[in-house]
Amino acid sequence: MPLRYWGLLLFLGAVWGGSFMFNAILIREIDPLWVSAGRVIIGASICWVYLLATRRKLPVEPMIYLQLLLLGIVNYAIPFALFPYAEEHVPSGIVGVINGLTPMSTVIVSQFWPGGEKAVWNKVAGVAIGFAGAVILASPSFAESGAAEIPALLAALAATFCYAFSLNYARRFRAIDSASVATLSLTGAAIASTPFALTMAGAPVIALPETWWALIGIGTLSTSFSMLLLYWLLPRVGATNVALNTFITPISALILGYFILSESLMPVHFFGIAVIFLGLVAIDGRVLKLLRPRRPVIEG
């Protein structure tokens, strides 16, 4: 893979990890429901500009729009609210690492999804190792505050299952232009989340400049721009290489949380992170293939 594509993959992982830093800034002033609504409103608006400028083809079947509404709610509106809720109680870097469990959640959901990819031994082992790492990661919170932070960690974990559902559900849209899928599903998320946020949390009041900058950053860099870059990269580097962002995003979230937000990390956190990454390596499978001894080819 050319070096420039590696650079774009690293950048993509960095901006996705940056969303957890933006969340931490936003929840200082606005409700998590408005973090989600504001993010998808900005993201959908920019994607529409791109869609119209490039004259992409939109689907014509009405049922497709209802299905994309469901995808938008599950893939964007719900997890985009669950993650900032979790960050009200848990450091953003830790929540970013929990987000790294998405491939493991996907293995579980795919196992029971009609026509889904069935798990092989390395994926089963990866899931077990990864969730063991998540327990280790959560252990300091449990020791310090009992069960007080467990709902927040479970909320972040639930968000990964939302992504896992969406990854399987989105396969039905393979025949539709990918940018159209992203734009319409983000629009569906905005339509669903905005009245819900208004009803449950009231109208937001934003007074701090950093809140506005964080909202713009998460809506542009971490949502619309990253989605468009993702769909541009997929046909050029393949889904397997794009999946490497699973390793980059948590690292980005941890680094930004530590240096920008001054979040503290304990040695047990690094141990838990290492265990999760071991699980990701097992699921990815490429390293295991390299370590597997090759059988000699017998000629004759």
Backbone as CSV, one residue per row, in Angstrom:
resi,resn,N_x,N_y,N_z,CA_x,CA_y,CA_z,C_x,C_y,C_z
1,MET,0.855,-1.195,0.000,0.000,0.000,0.000,0.887,1.241,0.000
2,PRO,0.630,2.211,-0.902,1.465,3.420,-0.979,1.488,4.193,0.334
3,LEU,2.605,4.895,0.546,2.809,5.631,1.796,1.715,6.675,2.028
4,ARG,1.235,7.312,0.955,0.221,8.366,1.133,-1.078,7.784,1.698
5,TYR,-1.380,6.530,1.334,-2.589,5.902,1.871,-2.421,5.565,3.349
6,TRP,-1.201,5.159,3.730,-0.922,4.944,5.151,-1.131,6.238,5.927
7,GLY,-0.662,7.344,5.351,-0.844,8.638,6.006,-2.306,8.997,6.172
8,LEU,-3.117,8.729,5.143,-4.547,9.025,5.223,-5.248,8.121,6.231
9,LEU,-4.813,6.851,6.315,-5.385,5.943,7.312,-5.065,6.410,8.728
10,LEU,-3.818,6.841,8.934,-3.437,7.370,10.245,-4.239,8.623,10.578
11,PHE,-4.437,9.477,9.590,-5.215,10.696,9.802,-6.663,10.353,10.134
12,LEU,-7.220,9.371,9.432,-8.600,8.959,9.686,-8.759,8.432,11.105
13,GLY,-7.817,7.591,11.539,-7.867,7.081,12.907,-7.716,8.184,13.930
14,ALA,-6.882,9.183,13.609,-6.663,10.297,14.539,-7.923,11.138,14.714
15,VAL,-8.628,11.435,13.603,-9.826,12.278,13.730,-10.967,11.514,14.379
16,TRP,-11.023,10.203,14.166,-12.035,9.416,14.882,-11.723,9.380,16.376
17,GLY,-10.455,9.227,16.716,-10.081,9.289,18.128,-10.333,10.658,18.719
18,GLY,-10.199,11.700,17.878,-10.453,13.059,18.341,-11.888,13.312,18.740
19,SER,-12.822,12.489,18.251,-14.226,12.686,18.606,-14.448,12.537,20.106
20,PHE,-13.649,11.700,20.759,-13.807,11.507,22.205,-13.300,12.726,22.975
21,MET,-12.261,13.374,22.456,-11.811,14.634,23.049,-12.879,15.713,22.862
22,PHE,-13.446,15.796,21.664,-14.506,16.779,21.413,-15.705,16.532,22.330
23,ASN,-16.071,15.253,22.501,-17.178,14.919,23.404,-16.929,15.454,24.808
24,ALA,-15.702,15.239,25.294,-15.366,15.657,26.659,-15.489,17.168,26.828
25,ILE,-15.167,17.910,25.785,-15.300,19.372,25.841,-16.769,19.774,25.777
26,LEU,-17.536,19.115,24.922,-18.934,19.479,24.708,-19.808,19.228,25.929
27,ILE,-19.578,18.112,26.625,-20.459,17.778,27.752,-20.242,18.689,28.957
28,ARG,-19.228,19.554,28.906,-19.071,20.547,29.968,-20.202,21.569,29.928
29,GLU,-20.837,21.713,28.741,-21.845,22.766,28.592,-23.180,22.274,28.045
30,ILE,-23.178,21.211,27.250,-24.445,20.759,26.677,-24.697,19.287,26.981
31,ASP,-25.960,18.899,26.908,-26.390,17.538,27.204,-25.889,16.571,26.126
32,PRO,-25.581,15.309,26.495,-25.146,14.329,25.498,-26.112,14.171,24.325
33,LEU,-27.412,14.351,24.580,-28.378,14.250,23.488,-28.145,15.330,22.437
34,TRP,-27.743,16.518,22.901,-27.461,17.599,21.958,-26.091,17.442,21.306
35,VAL,-25.183,16.746,21.977,-23.905,16.410,21.331,-24.184,15.561,20.097
36,SER,-25.049,14.552,20.279,-25.414,13.681,19.167,-26.144,14.449,18.076
37,ALA,-27.169,15.220,18.464,-27.971,15.943,17.473,-27.133,16.966,16.713
38,GLY,-26.330,17.741,17.435,-25.499,18.746,16.778,-24.495,18.127,15.837
39,ARG,-23.919,17.011,16.251,-22.919,16.335,15.418,-23.525,15.857,14.102
40,VAL,-24.703,15.219,14.168,-25.281,14.676,12.934,-25.885,15.776,12.056
41,ILE,-26.365,16.864,12.667,-26.881,17.982,11.861,-25.759,18.585,11.015
42,ILE,-24.612,18.849,11.654,-23.472,19.415,10.920,-22.948,18.413,9.897
43,GLY,-22.801,17.157,10.333,-22.292,16.127,9.433,-23.170,15.928,8.216
44,ALA,-24.484,15.860,8.427,-25.412,15.664,7.308,-25.396,16.858,6.362
45,SER,-25.319,18.061,6.914,-25.323,19.273,6.082,-24.139,19.292,5.126
46,ILE,-22.952,18.968,5.644,-21.755,18.975,4.795,-21.809,17.848,3.766
47,CYS,-22.317,16.685,4.178,-22.438,15.567,3.238,-23.416,15.894,2.107
48,TRP,-24.474,16.649,2.421,-25.418,17.056,1.378,-24.749,17.988,0.367
49,VAL,-23.906,18.879,0.850,-23.173,19.768,-0.061,-22.320,18.936,-1.020
50,TYR,-21.615,17.951,-0.472,-20.783,17.074,-1.299,-21.637,16.270,-2.273
51,LEU,-22.751,15.736,-1.777,-23.620,14.894,-2.600,-24.182,15.673,-3.792
52,LEU,-24.639,16.888,-3.535,-25.216,17.707,-4.600,-24.136,18.209,-5.564
53,ALA,-22.959,18.533,-5.010,-21.873,19.039,-5.860,-21.365,17.968,-6.816
54,THR,-21.380,16.720,-6.364,-20.883,15.618,-7.194,-22.003,14.904,-7.952
55,ARG,-23.236,15.368,-7.754,-24.406,14.835,-8.470,-24.533,13.327,-8.306
56,ARG,-24.427,12.884,-7.072,-24.588,11.462,-6.799,-26.045,11.035,-6.995
57,LYS,-26.222,9.770,-7.345,-27.556,9.239,-7.599,-28.202,8.801,-6.288
58,LEU,-29.442,9.232,-6.059,-30.183,8.871,-4.857,-31.107,7.694,-5.149
59,PRO,-31.370,6.853,-4.146,-32.306,5.738,-4.361,-33.716,6.249,-4.631
60,VAL,-34.507,5.438,-5.328,-35.867,5.856,-5.688,-36.942,5.131,-4.874
61,GLU,-36.611,3.982,-4.280,-37.606,3.224,-3.529,-37.858,3.877,-2.173
62,PRO,-39.128,4.177,-1.832,-39.443,4.805,-0.537,-38.998,3.966,0.661
63,MET,-39.089,2.631,0.544,-38.721,1.769,1.666,-37.247,1.920,2.024
64,ILE,-36.412,2.203,1.041,-34.985,2.389,1.297,-34.764,3.541,2.271
65,TYR,-35.558,4.591,2.142,-35.397,5.759,3.008,-35.761,5.425,4.455
66,LEU,-36.771,4.581,4.645,-37.126,4.153,6.001,-36.020,3.283,6.590
67,GLN,-35.440,2.430,5.764,-34.346,1.574,6.228,-33.109,2.397,6.571
68,LEU,-32.850,3.432,5.778,-31.714,4.311,6.068,-31.973,5.158,7.311
69,LEU,-33.242,5.473,7.575,-33.589,6.160,8.822,-33.225,5.286,10.014
70,LEU,-33.570,3.993,9.934,-33.214,3.059,11.008,-31.701,2.967,11.154
71,LEU,-30.990,2.877,10.025,-29.526,2.816,10.080,-28.958,4.061,10.743
72,GLY,-29.493,5.221,10.404,-29.004,6.468,10.991,-29.216,6.534,12.487
73,ILE,-30.367,6.041,12.945,-30.657,6.063,14.383,-29.694,5.156,15.136
74,VAL,-29.504,3.941,14.604,-28.683,2.951,15.319,-27.192,3.222,15.150
75,ASN,-26.777,3.665,13.975,-25.348,3.834,13.704,-24.806,5.189,14.140
76,TYR,-25.676,6.193,14.242,-25.217,7.539,14.577,-25.902,8.108,15.820
77,ALA,-27.211,8.262,15.770,-27.913,8.984,16.838,-27.695,8.358,18.210
78,ILE,-27.861,7.041,18.316,-27.750,6.389,19.629,-26.306,6.359,20.136
79,PRO,-25.336,5.803,19.372,-23.959,5.778,19.904,-23.361,7.159,20.109
80,PHE,-23.729,8.125,19.266,-23.202,9.482,19.427,-23.716,10.143,20.700
81,ALA,-24.795,9.614,21.288,-25.270,10.095,22.591,-24.715,9.248,23.730
82,LEU,-24.548,7.942,23.485,-24.054,7.049,24.539,-22.609,7.350,24.911
83,PHE,-21.768,7.627,23.922,-20.360,7.896,24.226,-20.177,9.154,25.086
84,PRO,-20.778,10.298,24.742,-20.626,11.462,25.632,-21.252,11.255,27.001
85,TYR,-22.340,10.467,27.063,-22.894,10.138,28.383,-21.852,9.384,29.204
86,ALA,-21.192,8.414,28.586,-20.162,7.652,29.294,-19.025,8.557,29.745
87,GLU,-18.689,9.550,28.929,-17.575,10.443,29.251,-17.911,11.432,30.368
88,GLU,-19.169,11.512,30.757,-19.515,12.303,31.936,-19.001,11.640,33.207
89,HIS,-18.664,10.346,33.115,-18.260,9.582,34.297,-16.902,8.905,34.145
90,VAL,-16.433,8.725,32.913,-15.206,7.969,32.633,-14.330,8.806,31.703
91,PRO,-12.988,8.803,31.878,-12.105,9.572,30.994,-12.317,9.243,29.519
92,SER,-12.163,10.251,28.674,-12.425,10.086,27.241,-11.528,9.028,26.605
93,GLY,-10.268,8.949,27.048,-9.356,7.958,26.493,-9.814,6.537,26.749
94,ILE,-10.348,6.282,27.948,-10.850,4.951,28.287,-12.076,4.623,27.439
95,VAL,-12.960,5.606,27.262,-14.137,5.392,26.416,-13.702,5.108,24.980
96,GLY,-12.652,5.785,24.527,-12.120,5.522,23.197,-11.611,4.101,23.050
97,VAL,-11.018,3.570,24.101,-10.543,2.185,24.069,-11.727,1.223,24.055
98,ILE,-12.776,1.522,24.833,-13.983,0.693,24.810,-14.565,0.662,23.395
99,ASN,-14.516,1.793,22.710,-14.969,1.842,21.321,-14.173,0.873,20.450
100,GLY,-12.926,0.621,20.847,-12.097,-0.331,20.121,-12.579,-1.764,20.208
101,LEU,-13.587,-2.019,21.065,-14.163,-3.358,21.163,-15.175,-3.631,20.052
102,THR,-15.422,-2.656,19.190,-16.423,-2.823,18.129,-16.212,-4.084,17.282
103,PRO,-14.974,-4.423,16.859,-14.811,-5.664,16.090,-15.256,-6.900,16.866
104,MET,-15.067,-6.890,18.186,-15.480,-8.028,18.995,-17.001,-8.103,19.104
105,SER,-17.629,-6.940,19.271,-19.091,-6.907,19.274,-19.635,-7.361,17.923
106,THR,-18.931,-6.996,16.858,-19.364,-7.378,15.512,-19.285,-8.882,15.312
107,VAL,-18.246,-9.511,15.846,-18.129,-10.972,15.760,-19.337,-11.631,16.421
108,ILE,-19.737,-11.118,17.586,-20.871,-11.693,18.316,-22.169,-11.506,17.538
109,VAL,-22.432,-10.283,17.078,-23.676,-10.007,16.346,-23.716,-10.789,15.036
110,SER,-22.593,-10.853,14.324,-22.550,-11.564,13.044,-22.845,-13.047,13.213
111,GLN,-22.480,-13.583,14.358,-22.704,-14.999,14.617,-24.189,-15.342,14.574
112,PHE,-25.039,-14.412,14.997,-26.479,-14.667,15.064,-27.257,-13.962,13.949
113,TRP,-26.565,-13.193,13.121,-27.231,-12.454,12.047,-27.500,-13.388,10.869
114,PRO,-28.716,-13.368,10.302,-28.994,-14.217,9.135,-28.031,-13.921,7.992
115,GLY,-27.286,-14.933,7.596,-26.302,-14.754,6.539,-25.027,-14.080,6.993
116,GLY,-24.890,-13.870,8.300,-23.707,-13.206,8.833,-22.485,-14.108,8.813
117,GLU,-21.326,-13.486,8.923,-20.066,-14.231,8.920,-19.916,-14.987,10.233
118,LYS,-19.741,-16.289,10.137,-19.623,-17.110,11.333,-18.193,-17.058,11.883
119,ALA,-18.106,-17.100,13.194,-16.816,-16.938,13.861,-15.959,-18.188,13.715
120,VAL,-14.675,-17.982,13.497,-13.697,-19.062,13.523,-12.908,-18.944,14.826
121,TRP,-12.021,-19.884,15.053,-11.400,-19.992,16.380,-10.674,-18.729,16.799
122,ASN,-9.960,-18.089,15.861,-9.182,-16.911,16.250,-10.098,-15.746,16.634
123,LYS,-11.274,-15.659,16.013,-12.210,-14.591,16.358,-12.872,-14.853,17.706
124,VAL,-13.205,-16.110,17.973,-13.769,-16.454,19.286,-12.760,-16.135,20.384
125,ALA,-11.501,-16.524,20.155,-10.451,-16.225,21.134,-10.270,-14.724,21.287
126,GLY,-10.314,-13.995,20.174,-10.160,-12.542,20.223,-11.249,-11.866,21.019
127,VAL,-12.493,-12.339,20.869,-13.610,-11.779,21.640,-13.395,-12.004,23.129
128,ALA,-13.026,-13.234,23.495,-12.815,-13.549,24.909,-11.680,-12.712,25.496
129,ILE,-10.585,-12.609,24.764,-9.440,-11.820,25.237,-9.812,-10.347,25.339
130,GLY,-10.507,-9.843,24.334,-10.873,-8.426,24.320,-11.773,-8.035,25.468
131,PHE,-12.775,-8.842,25.746,-13.674,-8.500,26.843,-13.001,-8.686,28.200
132,ALA,-12.032,-9.609,28.272,-11.227,-9.707,29.499,-10.443,-8.416,29.706
133,GLY,-9.919,-7.866,28.617,-9.223,-6.582,28.702,-10.131,-5.461,29.140
134,ALA,-11.390,-5.492,28.684,-12.352,-4.464,29.084,-12.638,-4.532,30.579
135,VAL,-12.713,-5.749,31.114,-12.929,-5.917,32.559,-11.737,-5.365,33.337
136,ILE,-10.526,-5.654,32.847,-9.319,-5.119,33.493,-9.326,-3.597,33.435
137,LEU,-9.719,-3.057,32.295,-9.763,-1.609,32.107,-10.742,-0.954,33.079
138,ALA,-11.849,-1.636,33.348,-12.882,-1.075,34.223,-12.598,-1.305,35.696
139,SER,-11.651,-2.173,36.013,-11.430,-2.553,37.409,-11.057,-1.392,38.327
140,PRO,-10.230,-0.405,37.908,-9.946,0.714,38.816,-11.195,1.525,39.151
141,SER,-12.062,1.729,38.163,-13.296,2.473,38.401,-14.172,1.742,39.396
142,PHE,-14.240,0.425,39.252,-15.070,-0.367,40.159,-14.499,-0.351,41.567
143,ALA,-13.159,-0.411,41.665,-12.516,-0.421,42.982,-12.672,0.911,43.698
144,GLU,-12.602,2.015,42.937,-12.656,3.342,43.549,-14.071,3.779,43.906
145,SER,-15.018,3.485,43.029,-16.367,4.021,43.241,-17.446,2.959,43.239
146,GLY,-17.045,1.710,43.493,-18.035,0.659,43.500,-18.628,0.498,42.117
147,ALA,-19.948,0.506,42.038,-20.622,0.309,40.760,-21.034,1.618,40.110
148,ALA,-20.574,2.752,40.641,-21.052,4.056,40.168,-20.735,4.298,38.698
149,GLU,-19.557,3.860,38.230,-19.162,4.135,36.856,-19.488,2.991,35.900
150,ILE,-19.982,1.884,36.434,-20.276,0.734,35.587,-21.352,1.038,34.546
151,PRO,-22.461,1.751,34.900,-23.447,2.087,33.850,-22.839,2.872,32.693
152,ALA,-21.887,3.754,32.992,-21.243,4.532,31.930,-20.426,3.626,31.013
153,LEU,-19.690,2.691,31.603,-18.904,1.757,30.799,-19.813,0.857,29.967
154,LEU,-20.940,0.441,30.562,-21.894,-0.391,29.827,-22.537,0.394,28.682
155,ALA,-22.741,1.699,28.897,-23.292,2.544,27.825,-22.330,2.594,26.645
156,ALA,-21.036,2.761,26.940,-20.032,2.778,25.870,-19.977,1.429,25.162
157,LEU,-20.094,0.351,25.947,-20.098,-0.986,25.354,-21.337,-1.188,24.485
158,ALA,-22.486,-0.685,24.953,-23.721,-0.785,24.159,-23.575,-0.063,22.827
159,ALA,-22.835,1.045,22.826,-22.606,1.783,21.578,-21.859,0.922,20.562
160,THR,-20.922,0.089,21.039,-20.192,-0.779,20.109,-21.120,-1.817,19.493
161,PHE,-22.133,-2.253,20.246,-23.100,-3.198,19.683,-24.024,-2.508,18.683
162,CYS,-24.270,-1.212,18.881,-24.999,-0.440,17.863,-24.222,-0.439,16.552
163,TYR,-22.919,-0.202,16.645,-22.077,-0.234,15.449,-22.072,-1.628,14.821
164,ALA,-22.018,-2.659,15.665,-21.997,-4.034,15.163,-23.286,-4.361,14.413
165,PHE,-24.425,-3.945,14.970,-25.709,-4.129,14.282,-25.685,-3.413,12.937
166,SER,-25.199,-2.188,12.946,-25.207,-1.364,11.734,-24.322,-1.952,10.642
167,LEU,-23.168,-2.490,11.025,-22.263,-3.072,10.037,-22.921,-4.237,9.308
168,ASN,-23.692,-5.028,10.041,-24.404,-6.142,9.415,-25.615,-5.656,8.623
169,TYR,-26.348,-4.721,9.199,-27.556,-4.208,8.548,-27.225,-3.451,7.262
170,ALA,-26.087,-2.755,7.262,-25.717,-1.909,6.121,-25.373,-2.710,4.875
171,ARG,-25.185,-4.014,5.007,-24.848,-4.817,3.836,-25.967,-4.830,2.795
172,ARG,-27.194,-4.545,3.230,-28.310,-4.526,2.285,-28.251,-3.317,1.347
173,PHE,-27.350,-2.362,1.657,-27.256,-1.149,0.838,-26.058,-1.170,-0.106
174,ARG,-25.517,-2.353,-0.368,-24.315,-2.454,-1.201,-24.528,-1.899,-2.607
175,ALA,-25.752,-2.010,-3.112,-26.017,-1.554,-4.477,-26.217,-0.045,-4.570
176,ILE,-26.253,0.644,-3.430,-26.488,2.089,-3.402,-25.157,2.805,-3.226
177,ASP,-25.021,3.948,-3.859,-23.810,4.759,-3.729,-23.487,4.998,-2.256
178,SER,-22.242,4.724,-1.870,-21.866,4.772,-0.453,-22.000,6.167,0.146
179,ALA,-21.675,7.196,-0.626,-21.824,8.562,-0.115,-23.292,8.905,0.111
180,SER,-24.168,8.364,-0.731,-25.605,8.577,-0.541,-26.089,7.887,0.726
181,VAL,-25.569,6.690,0.981,-25.936,5.975,2.208,-25.521,6.774,3.437
182,ALA,-24.282,7.280,3.435,-23.795,8.067,4.573,-24.627,9.331,4.763
183,THR,-24.916,10.030,3.661,-25.657,11.290,3.750,-27.081,11.073,4.232
184,LEU,-27.769,10.103,3.654,-29.170,9.870,4.002,-29.319,9.299,5.409
185,SER,-28.385,8.435,5.818,-28.473,7.891,7.175,-28.149,8.961,8.214
186,LEU,-27.191,9.834,7.925,-26.919,10.962,8.823,-28.124,11.901,8.896
187,THR,-28.787,12.103,7.762,-29.991,12.934,7.748,-31.090,12.302,8.596
188,GLY,-31.249,10.984,8.469,-32.221,10.281,9.300,-31.910,10.421,10.775
189,ALA,-30.620,10.344,11.114,-30.215,10.519,12.510,-30.555,11.913,13.008
190,ALA,-30.339,12.917,12.164,-30.656,14.300,12.548,-32.154,14.491,12.747
191,ILE,-32.952,13.917,11.843,-34.410,14.033,11.940,-34.923,13.381,13.218
192,ALA,-34.323,12.249,13.598,-34.782,11.530,14.786,-34.257,12.139,16.080
193,SER,-32.989,12.562,16.087,-32.363,12.973,17.349,-32.705,14.396,17.770
194,THR,-32.953,15.285,16.823,-33.188,16.689,17.171,-34.461,16.901,17.986
195,PRO,-35.634,16.413,17.548,-36.827,16.591,18.383,-36.741,15.842,19.705
196,PHE,-36.034,14.699,19.700,-35.880,13.942,20.946,-35.040,14.731,21.944
197,ALA,-33.937,15.325,21.473,-33.088,16.135,22.351,-33.839,17.355,22.854
198,LEU,-34.623,17.969,21.988,-35.390,19.157,22.376,-36.426,18.814,23.442
199,THR,-37.045,17.643,23.313,-38.065,17.216,24.273,-37.450,16.826,25.611
200,MET,-36.343,16.086,25.565,-35.756,15.526,26.785,-34.803,16.486,27.489
201,ALA,-34.106,17.339,26.740,-33.066,18.192,27.341,-33.324,19.680,27.163
202,GLY,-34.383,20.051,26.455,-34.648,21.466,26.219,-33.690,22.053,25.201
203,ALA,-33.872,23.316,24.899,-33.002,23.983,23.926,-31.613,24.198,24.518
204,PRO,-30.552,23.924,23.759,-29.194,24.099,24.291,-28.802,25.569,24.349
205,VAL,-27.990,25.897,25.343,-27.435,27.245,25.466,-25.918,27.111,25.445
206,ILE,-25.282,27.646,24.415,-23.828,27.544,24.270,-23.220,28.928,24.413
207,ALA,-22.401,29.096,25.444,-21.791,30.399,25.717,-20.288,30.402,25.483
208,LEU,-19.649,29.235,25.608,-18.190,29.170,25.532,-17.714,28.949,24.100
209,PRO,-16.704,29.694,23.659,-16.176,29.518,22.293,-15.653,28.107,22.044
210,GLU,-15.011,27.498,23.077,-14.458,26.168,22.864,-15.542,25.131,22.607
211,THR,-16.757,25.374,23.119,-17.863,24.458,22.843,-18.250,24.512,21.370
212,TRP,-18.317,25.731,20.829,-18.625,25.883,19.409,-17.554,25.227,18.543
213,TRP,-16.278,25.445,18.892,-15.192,24.858,18.110,-15.232,23.329,18.176
214,ALA,-15.519,22.796,19.363,-15.605,21.342,19.512,-16.765,20.774,18.701
215,LEU,-17.892,21.486,18.689,-19.056,21.027,17.926,-18.766,21.050,16.427
216,ILE,-18.122,22.109,15.980,-17.744,22.192,14.563,-16.727,21.102,14.217
217,GLY,-15.761,20.885,15.124,-14.742,19.868,14.888,-15.314,18.471,14.797
218,ILE,-16.221,18.144,15.721,-16.774,16.788,15.729,-17.736,16.574,14.566
219,GLY,-18.418,17.651,14.148,-19.347,17.523,13.033,-18.668,17.461,11.681
220,THR,-17.538,18.157,11.561,-16.820,18.183,10.279,-15.750,17.089,10.226
221,LEU,-14.701,17.235,11.035,-13.578,16.297,10.984,-13.985,14.871,11.335
222,SER,-14.671,14.703,12.479,-14.937,13.358,12.997,-16.191,12.721,12.419
223,THR,-16.964,13.454,11.616,-18.201,12.885,11.074,-18.221,12.975,9.551
224,SER,-18.551,14.136,8.991,-18.722,14.220,7.535,-17.412,13.968,6.791
225,PHE,-16.342,14.663,7.174,-15.074,14.520,6.462,-14.540,13.101,6.584
226,SER,-14.605,12.533,7.792,-14.075,11.183,7.994,-14.890,10.147,7.222
227,MET,-16.217,10.339,7.154,-17.048,9.399,6.399,-16.729,9.459,4.904
228,LEU,-16.601,10.658,4.370,-16.292,10.801,2.947,-14.899,10.257,2.631
229,LEU,-13.942,10.488,3.534,-12.595,9.945,3.343,-12.616,8.422,3.417
230,LEU,-13.406,7.892,4.348,-13.529,6.441,4.486,-14.012,5.815,3.183
231,TYR,-15.073,6.369,2.608,-15.630,5.803,1.384,-14.709,6.032,0.187
232,TRP,-13.863,7.046,0.239,-12.875,7.259,-0.812,-11.747,6.235,-0.701
233,LEU,-11.368,5.907,0.526,-10.262,4.979,0.741,-10.648,3.521,0.489
234,LEU,-11.884,3.149,0.807,-12.288,1.740,0.748,-11.936,1.060,-0.577
235,PRO,-12.312,1.622,-1.725,-11.978,0.928,-2.975,-10.494,0.962,-3.319
236,ARG,-9.733,1.822,-2.663,-8.317,1.984,-2.988,-7.405,1.117,-2.121
237,VAL,-7.791,0.898,-0.868,-6.922,0.126,0.028,-7.597,-1.142,0.536
238,GLY,-8.917,-1.263,0.371,-9.621,-2.456,0.812,-10.102,-2.362,2.248
239,ALA,-11.145,-3.132,2.540,-11.758,-3.097,3.867,-10.805,-3.590,4.950
240,THR,-9.948,-4.550,4.606,-9.032,-5.107,5.608,-8.060,-4.056,6.108
241,ASN,-7.513,-3.259,5.204,-6.587,-2.208,5.624,-7.306,-1.071,6.341
242,VAL,-8.518,-0.740,5.897,-9.290,0.294,6.595,-9.568,-0.135,8.031
243,ALA,-9.751,-1.444,8.236,-10.035,-1.957,9.579,-8.879,-1.730,10.547
244,LEU,-7.695,-1.404,10.040,-6.561,-1.105,10.915,-6.826,0.114,11.792
245,ASN,-7.825,0.919,11.419,-8.184,2.067,12.253,-8.660,1.643,13.632
246,THR,-9.066,0.380,13.746,-9.454,-0.162,15.044,-8.316,-0.024,16.048
247,PHE,-7.074,-0.098,15.562,-5.910,0.036,16.428,-5.512,1.501,16.624
248,ILE,-5.745,2.313,15.588,-5.282,3.703,15.627,-6.187,4.583,16.479
249,THR,-7.508,4.402,16.357,-8.466,5.275,17.042,-8.306,5.279,18.561
250,PRO,-8.199,4.115,19.234,-8.021,4.156,20.693,-6.730,4.846,21.119
251,ILE,-5.659,4.637,20.340,-4.389,5.292,20.670,-4.543,6.805,20.571
252,SER,-5.202,7.253,19.509,-5.458,8.688,19.336,-6.276,9.243,20.489
253,ALA,-7.332,8.522,20.889,-8.186,8.979,21.989,-7.402,9.088,23.292
254,LEU,-6.536,8.109,23.548,-5.729,8.124,24.775,-4.728,9.274,24.775
255,ILE,-4.039,9.461,23.648,-3.026,10.524,23.566,-3.664,11.898,23.741
256,LEU,-4.776,12.139,23.048,-5.448,13.438,23.149,-6.022,13.652,24.547
257,GLY,-6.571,12.591,25.134,-7.102,12.711,26.491,-6.022,13.032,27.504
258,TYR,-4.850,12.428,27.309,-3.752,12.628,28.262,-3.127,14.014,28.112
259,PHE,-2.828,14.412,26.872,-2.088,15.660,26.660,-2.985,16.895,26.574
260,ILE,-4.170,16.773,26.014,-5.049,17.932,25.852,-5.974,18.115,27.051
261,LEU,-6.524,16.998,27.550,-7.503,17.080,28.637,-6.906,16.767,30.002
262,SER,-5.610,16.426,30.041,-4.901,16.116,31.301,-5.564,14.973,32.063
263,GLU,-6.020,13.956,31.331,-6.623,12.789,31.976,-5.519,11.870,32.493
264,SER,-5.748,11.292,33.651,-4.744,10.418,34.262,-4.955,8.973,33.826
265,LEU,-3.855,8.254,33.704,-3.890,6.840,33.373,-3.074,6.073,34.400
266,MET,-3.588,4.904,34.805,-2.911,4.057,35.779,-2.251,2.883,35.057
267,PRO,-1.252,2.242,35.697,-0.612,1.084,35.060,-1.595,-0.009,34.653
268,VAL,-2.636,-0.220,35.466,-3.619,-1.261,35.136,-4.377,-0.915,33.857
269,HIS,-4.532,0.388,33.579,-5.174,0.796,32.330,-4.348,0.335,31.132
270,PHE,-3.028,0.521,31.213,-2.161,0.112,30.108,-2.191,-1.406,29.926
271,PHE,-2.303,-2.137,31.041,-2.395,-3.596,30.957,-3.698,-4.001,30.263
272,GLY,-4.798,-3.367,30.662,-6.081,-3.658,30.028,-6.075,-3.319,28.552
273,ILE,-5.459,-2.189,28.204,-5.360,-1.777,26.801,-4.550,-2.800,26.002
274,ALA,-3.449,-3.272,26.594,-2.612,-4.261,25.913,-3.387,-5.553,25.664
275,VAL,-4.202,-5.963,26.636,-5.003,-7.183,26.476,-6.036,-7.000,25.365
276,ILE,-6.680,-5.831,25.323,-7.651,-5.551,24.257,-6.976,-5.585,22.890
277,PHE,-5.793,-4.991,22.795,-5.082,-4.989,21.513,-4.682,-6.406,21.112
278,LEU,-4.363,-7.246,22.090,-4.067,-8.647,21.799,-5.298,-9.324,21.199
279,GLY,-6.464,-9.009,21.750,-7.706,-9.546,21.196,-7.959,-9.063,19.781
280,LEU,-7.670,-7.786,19.518,-7.837,-7.240,18.172,-6.894,-7.912,17.180
281,VAL,-5.671,-8.184,17.621,-4.703,-8.873,16.765,-5.218,-10.269,16.417
282,ALA,-5.808,-10.949,17.411,-6.347,-12.291,17.173,-7.493,-12.252,16.169
283,ILE,-8.383,-11.268,16.298,-9.514,-11.152,15.375,-9.039,-10.791,13.973
284,ASP,-8.077,-9.872,13.890,-7.560,-9.442,12.589,-6.942,-10.611,11.832
285,GLY,-6.178,-11.436,12.536,-5.686,-12.684,11.966,-4.419,-12.600,11.152
286,ARG,-4.038,-11.406,10.683,-2.888,-11.319,9.784,-1.581,-11.651,10.485
287,VAL,-1.424,-11.177,11.724,-0.197,-11.474,12.467,-0.101,-12.967,12.749
288,LEU,-1.240,-13.590,13.082,-1.245,-15.028,13.357,-0.828,-15.823,12.119
289,LYS,-1.245,-15.357,10.940,-0.849,-16.042,9.709,0.656,-15.943,9.475
290,LEU,1.225,-14.792,9.829,2.670,-14.619,9.664,3.449,-15.522,10.609
291,LEU,2.878,-15.747,11.811,3.561,-16.571,12.803,3.390,-18.058,12.544
292,ARG,2.374,-18.407,11.757,2.102,-19.814,11.495,3.190,-20.391,10.594
293,PRO,3.800,-21.526,10.980,4.853,-22.114,10.139,4.291,-22.589,8.797
294,ARG,5.044,-22.296,7.752,4.606,-22.694,6.418,5.005,-24.138,6.138
295,ARG,4.081,-24.858,5.517,4.385,-26.233,5.151,5.272,-26.250,3.907
296,PRO,6.293,-27.087,3.923,7.163,-27.153,2.741,6.412,-27.718,1.538
297,VAL,6.693,-27.140,0.380,6.067,-27.607,-0.851,6.878,-28.781,-1.394
298,ILE,6.212,-29.901,-1.577,6.884,-31.105,-2.074,6.656,-31.199,-3.575
299,GLU,7.726,-31.140,-4.303,7.624,-31.227,-5.761,7.814,-32.673,-6.197
300,GLY,7.223,-32.940,-7.316,7.460,-34.268,-7.829,6.237,-34.905,-8.304
